[in-house]
Amino acid sequence: MSQYQETRRFKCMGDAGNPCTVIEQIRIADEAISIPRTDYMTVDGEVANRLDRKHFLILMKGEVVKIKRALRRKH
């Protein structure tokens, strides 16, 4: 089974002005996966896809959100 490690969070804003937080996480390799992979999701559990340095696409809503700033994970 894959394990996830959160690397950082992004504060984002949609076109309608709705705030959201996107979590960047790395799926750590196991027997089935040979290399780690980065995934993105909102704090509400919606899958997100990074479009470029400044934007994410929230897949179920079809909404593009703009990154306001990155929040470093506290250790």
C-alpha positions as CSV (number, residue, x, y, z in Angstrom):
1,M,0.0,0.0,0.0
2,S,1.3,3.5,-0.9
3,Q,2.0,6.0,1.9
4,Y,1.8,9.7,1.5
5,Q,4.0,12.5,2.9
6,E,2.7,16.0,2.9
7,T,5.4,18.5,1.5
8,R,3.6,21.8,1.5
9,R,0.3,23.7,1.2
10,F,-0.9,26.4,-1.1
11,K,-3.4,29.1,-0.3
12,C,-5.5,29.7,-3.4
13,M,-8.3,31.9,-4.6
14,G,-10.9,31.0,-7.3
15,D,-12.4,33.4,-9.9
16,A,-15.4,33.9,-7.7
17,G,-13.2,34.9,-4.7
18,N,-13.6,31.6,-2.9
19,P,-10.5,30.7,-0.9
20,C,-9.2,27.1,-0.8
21,T,-6.0,25.3,0.3
22,V,-4.3,22.8,-2.0
23,I,-2.0,20.2,-0.4
24,E,1.0,18.8,-2.2
25,Q,1.9,15.3,-1.2
26,I,4.4,12.7,-2.3
27,R,3.3,9.2,-2.7
28,I,6.2,7.2,-1.4
29,A,7.3,4.2,-3.5
30,D,6.4,0.7,-2.5
31,E,6.6,-2.7,-4.3
32,A,4.0,-1.7,-6.9
33,I,5.4,1.8,-7.6
34,S,9.0,2.2,-8.5
35,I,9.4,6.0,-8.1
36,P,7.7,8.6,-5.9
37,R,4.9,10.6,-7.4
38,T,3.6,14.1,-6.4
39,D,-0.2,14.4,-6.0
40,Y,-2.4,17.4,-5.2
41,M,-5.7,17.7,-3.4
42,T,-7.7,20.3,-1.6
43,V,-8.3,20.1,2.1
44,D,-11.9,19.1,1.3
45,G,-10.5,16.0,-0.5
46,E,-11.0,17.1,-4.1
47,V,-8.4,16.1,-6.6
48,A,-6.4,18.9,-8.1
49,N,-3.9,19.1,-11.0
50,R,-1.1,21.7,-11.1
51,L,-1.3,23.6,-14.4
52,D,1.7,25.9,-14.0
53,R,3.6,27.8,-11.3
54,K,0.6,30.0,-10.4
55,H,-2.5,27.8,-11.1
56,F,-4.3,24.6,-10.1
57,L,-7.3,22.9,-11.7
58,I,-9.8,21.4,-9.3
59,L,-10.9,18.5,-11.3
60,M,-14.5,17.7,-10.1
61,K,-15.5,21.4,-10.1
62,G,-13.6,22.2,-13.3
63,E,-12.4,25.4,-11.4
64,V,-9.0,27.0,-11.9
65,V,-7.6,28.6,-8.8
66,K,-4.7,30.9,-8.5
67,I,-1.9,30.4,-5.9
68,K,-1.8,33.3,-3.4
69,R,1.2,31.9,-1.5
70,A,2.8,28.6,-0.4
71,L,2.6,27.5,3.2
72,R,5.6,25.5,4.4
73,R,4.7,22.4,6.4
74,K,5.5,22.7,10.0
75,H,7.7,19.9,11.4
